[in-house]
Amino acid sequence: MSERAEMKGPVTRRRRTTITGSGPVKQANGSNSHDAGEKPPQSPGAEAKIDDVTMHPSNGKPDREMGASGQQPPHSPSRKHMSVVEEFNERLSCHVLQESLLSSASGYSNYRGILNWCVVMLVLSNARLFLENIIKYGILVDPIQVVSLFLKDPYSWPAACLIIASNVFILATLYTERRLAVGTISQRTGRILHIFNLTSILIFPAATVLTLTSMTPVGGILSLAAYSILFLKLYSYQDTNRWCRQLRRMKAKRLTRSYSCPSVAQSNGSAVQSHVSYPGNLTHRNMYYFVFAPTLCYQLNFPRSRRIRISFLMRRLFEMLFFMQLLVGLIQQWMVPTIQNSMKPFQEMDFSRMVERLLKLAVPNHLIWLIFFYWFFHSCLNFVAELLQFGDRQFYKDWWNSETVTYFWSNWNIPVYKWCLRHFYKPMLRKGVNKFLARTAVFLMSAFFHEYLVSVPLKMFRPWAFMGMMAQVPLAWFVGRFLNGNYGNAAVWISLIIGQPVAVLMYVHDYYVIHYGSTT
């Protein structure tokens, strides 16, 4: 025993015994320990032991009694001493080597709170603008006015009749392909007929819109858009069937019955459909399925879904109706007054007021463009695809993450991008044209169709849409060369937000000057 223990009085030495079994064992810090069911005698000096130290029976060295797990008791004085030391160390040292969160070297990337803040600020700022608009102009939404835009002459319905007349060009393409399949006409004659038919698809509706006084600008835009889509579809149809004939000639010595073109494999979960082979695809059913399918690129066997999901179809239908009404309301309530108030600064060439009007128009214009994107590329195309059990639903990609202008134009409208890549860009590369010229030619064709869809319905020829599309070529080079990452993405967004209102104001100004003689 230690001298300190002897000074405290007689202490009964406890012998360390290994106990087997499940009997309760209490620690030595003043608690009892059972040995074979016998309670050891207590000593009045036992409570005065420091750090719970006992003498080991074999070597006489002090031994710290352990808990049942072989570690120190959680509330032992030694642990309290360590916790006190650590607390003082924390008080003395509070700095470590680290970077600020907003520094790029910190590796921090969770900015969800800042994004939520931006959304809240955007909602509040636009709510103020909307309230200001209501106070200044009142309620301007008028559904009857929208109907009158489509039906200026309700007894003639020129836009609807023009779209119905497009069946003539569809059947002409189908019957020409049938004659080519059986060899009734030569390949040269068939190509001439296709060129004449495709040229007529662009000229006939344009001439009709320009000559009919009852054709409204909105009806003209819808009619020309339908004919432009039909032009791209029928070009792809005749191009694909021409490839099938070339493949049939190459396999003529080996195949004796049916000759099929390579088709895209069915997507996961698609239903097993009957395989169509050339020339078995030259039917009215196959042709009109392609005409109404949400794609511009023809193939003999499209991927198909197993069934029509009624709940999915109803959701898309509700979105179509809701966002259509929202678009009309925003245009009537927000854009039209802003455009009307912008005419005087443009007439007087007041530069500061022009910039102010432009920035004021940029917000509603961009919001309407975003809503239109969701309405058309997600709601409408998915509705049609579900109704036709069309399996390929990739109508857009993550264009909002575009860091280059080229990436944006390649991902925001996948049907057009696939058509340009398959029937325009790659054929030019196979003919030896370099990539830059081929890419420029694609923008040139896109600029033509943009101008075609705007100038003809407005019955005035201004190069603003054409110049805006062709300006994408140097802009794409500049952004790709000098801006990377977030800077490139910001440049793409700025071009979308500012570029479109400039073209809108230019066309509206010229339209008012030509048709009304002066602007108000």
KASUL-V666857 format. One record per residue. PSI is psi in whole degrees, -180 to 180 (999 if undefined). Layout:
[[PSI] [PSI]]
This chain:
[[155] [161] [-34] [-38] [-37] [-34] [-29] [-19] [175] [133] [130] [124] [127] [131] [132] [123] [134] [122] [127] [147] [-169] [19] [151] [135] [121] [156] [167] [-1] [62] [1] [169] [155] [123] [133] [107] [34] [6] [131] [124] [152] [147] [147] [140] [-20] [4] [-28] [-10] [6] [141] [131] [18] [49] [132] [163] [130] [134] [-21] [-41] [-3] [7] [150] [140] [127] [121] [138] [161] [-173] [-25] [4] [8] [173] [148] [145] [-25] [26] [153] [-32] [-41] [-38] [-37] [-41] [-41] [-35] [-42] [-44] [-38] [-41] [-35] [-39] [-35] [-37] [-29] [118] [8] [141] [167] [112] [160] [159] [149] [-37] [-3] [144] [-27] [-13] [-23] [8] [136] [5] [90] [32] [-39] [-41] [-38] [-42] [-39] [-43] [-41] [-44] [-45] [-38] [-43] [-44] [-44] [-41] [-31] [-38] [-43] [-40] [-42] [-40] [-39] [-42] [-42] [-37] [-42] [-17] [-166] [118] [-4] [126] [99] [-32] [-35] [-35] [-43] [-38] [-26] [-34] [-33] [73] [-39] [95] [-13] [-11] [-33] [63] [-39] [-45] [-43] [-37] [-39] [-39] [-34] [-14] [-15] [-26] [-44] [-32] [-49] [-34] [-42] [-43] [-47] [-32] [-42] [-35] [-42] [-38] [-35] [-38] [-5] [16] [-36] [158] [166] [-37] [-45] [-42] [-39] [-40] [-41] [-40] [-41] [-43] [-42] [-44] [-37] [-38] [-31] [-32] [-34] [-43] [-51] [-35] [-43] [-37] [-44] [-39] [-28] [-29] [122] [-22] [-6] [118] [161] [-39] [-45] [-38] [-41] [-43] [-41] [-47] [-33] [-42] [-42] [-33] [-43] [-41] [-37] [-48] [-38] [-48] [-31] [-45] [-36] [-49] [-33] [-44] [-42] [-31] [-39] [-36] [-39] [-40] [-40] [-36] [-38] [-36] [-28] [12] [-32] [-20] [-29] [138] [-21] [-87] [151] [116] [148] [153] [133] [156] [137] [149] [141] [162] [131] [2] [154] [155] [114] [156] [136] [127] [133] [155] [134] [21] [-11] [-8] [66] [162] [-40] [-46] [-40] [-48] [-25] [-43] [-36] [-40] [-12] [146] [61] [158] [-11] [124] [143] [158] [-36] [109] [148] [136] [145] [162] [-42] [171] [121] [109] [-42] [-42] [-41] [-41] [-37] [-44] [-36] [-42] [-43] [-41] [-47] [-43] [-50] [-27] [-45] [-38] [-42] [-46] [-44] [-42] [-38] [-46] [-41] [-31] [-49] [-45] [-48] [-38] [-41] [-42] [-38] [-10] [-9] [-41] [-46] [-36] [-35] [-39] [-4] [42] [102] [-45] [-42] [-33] [-43] [-40] [-42] [-38] [-46] [-34] [-34] [-23] [-38] [-57] [-35] [-45] [-39] [-42] [-38] [-41] [-42] [-40] [-40] [-49] [-42] [-46] [-55] [-23] [-55] [-55] [-50] [-36] [-34] [-48] [-41] [-40] [-38] [-37] [3] [38] [125] [-28] [103] [17] [86] [-13] [162] [-164] [65] [-24] [-17] [14] [128] [-5] [156] [-36] [-40] [-38] [-50] [-17] [-10] [-13] [-22] [84] [-41] [-44] [-40] [-43] [-41] [-47] [-40] [-41] [-41] [-5] [-54] [-53] [-40] [-35] [-39] [-38] [-24] [2] [6] [137] [163] [-38] [-45] [-38] [-41] [-39] [-38] [-36] [-45] [-34] [-43] [-41] [-39] [-38] [-47] [-35] [-44] [-36] [-40] [-11] [-51] [-41] [-49] [-34] [-8] [42] [146] [104] [143] [19] [-46] [-41] [-46] [-35] [-40] [-41] [-25] [-15] [-26] [-56] [-33] [-41] [-40] [-44] [-47] [-43] [-26] [-42] [-17] [134] [158] [-132] [-31] [-41] [-41] [-40] [-38] [-39] [-44] [-40] [-41] [-33] [-41] [-38] [-36] [-44] [-45] [-33] [-47] [-39] [-47] [-39] [-45] [-43] [-41] [-49] [-34] [-43] [-40] [-42] [-44] [-21] [-4] [-30] [163] [151] [999]]
